[in-house]
Amino acid sequence: MVLLGEVCPVELVDRWAPGRMMINTYGPTEATVWVSTSTPLVADSAPPPIGSPVPGAALFVLDGWLRPVPVGVVGSCTWPVLGWAAGIGAGRR
């Protein structure tokens, strides 16, 4: 079972993971489908991870100044894409 969309609730994993292969994915609209996949999820009442980048992709967690943050620090998830300008999706100014 592949999950894609909004944040996956812990309760969903706890209910549906036992006896199934359940994988969480992450992919913003701009990425078309997904840019990361998790290992199979287990019911353990922990927030499911978004996993690791798929082949050919990279993910970075950055602070407000676009600097990488240490593991465990909250930031914005981003991925490099050739040809996109900074601020894409912000609309015309």
C-alpha atoms as one frame of an Amber mdcrd trajectory, in Angstrom:
protein
   0.000   0.000   0.000   1.555   3.312  -1.069   0.537   6.499   0.720   0.850
   9.856  -1.029  -0.800  13.158  -0.227  -1.300  14.792   3.120   0.689  13.921
   6.252  -0.013  10.288   7.154  -1.687  10.031  10.576  -0.033   7.708  13.097
  -3.412   6.055  13.708  -3.649   5.066  10.036  -0.282   3.306  10.156  -1.110
   1.590  13.460  -4.380   0.309  11.994  -3.314  -0.710   8.481   0.411  -1.612
   8.599   0.177  -4.972  10.422   0.143  -7.765   7.844   0.663  -5.385   4.904
   3.549  -3.659   3.171   2.797   0.021   3.722   5.115   2.689   2.285   4.913
   6.437   2.834   5.958   8.785   0.034   6.497  12.534  -0.251   6.010  14.615
  -3.334   4.846  18.184  -3.657   2.742  19.079  -6.681   5.717  20.675  -8.432
   7.551  17.331  -8.377   4.728  15.699 -10.408   4.500  12.519  -8.332   7.020
  11.867  -5.543  10.620  12.565  -4.612  11.032  10.205  -1.640   9.823   6.852
  -0.334  10.032   5.277   3.097  10.986   1.772   4.069   7.958  -0.393   4.960
   6.109   1.149   7.896   5.392  -0.676  11.142   2.690  -0.031  13.716   4.576
   1.691  16.540   2.639   4.929  17.146   5.484   7.078  15.794   5.027   9.650
  13.022   5.836   7.915   9.719   8.939   9.224   7.930   8.863  10.551   4.364
  11.859   8.341   3.641  14.844   8.837   1.385  15.116  10.438  -2.053  14.217
   8.237  -5.011  17.021   7.528  -7.535  17.992  10.715  -9.340  16.514  12.996
  -6.664  17.884  14.824  -3.634  16.181  16.370  -0.604  17.440  19.066   1.738
  16.045  20.556   4.944  16.897  24.262   5.015  16.426  27.164   7.406  14.906
  30.531   6.480  18.227  31.642   4.956  18.427  28.504   2.770  21.191  26.953
   4.889  21.105  23.216   5.702  19.926  22.436   9.234  21.306  19.628  11.452
  19.466  16.320  11.742  16.448  16.690  14.031  16.082  20.446  13.492  12.851
  21.714  11.908  13.191  23.438   8.546  11.716  23.537   5.055  12.051  20.474
   2.846  13.283  21.323  -0.636  14.736  19.542  -3.618  16.987  20.859  -6.408
  15.426  21.265  -9.840  17.264  22.683 -12.837  15.618  25.658 -14.463  13.393
  26.819 -11.589  13.741  30.359 -10.352  13.772  31.204  -6.656  10.256  31.976
  -5.456   8.433  29.839  -8.021   4.768  29.700  -7.195   4.832  33.120  -5.544
   2.937  34.677  -8.452   3.764  37.705 -10.559   4.956  40.879  -8.879
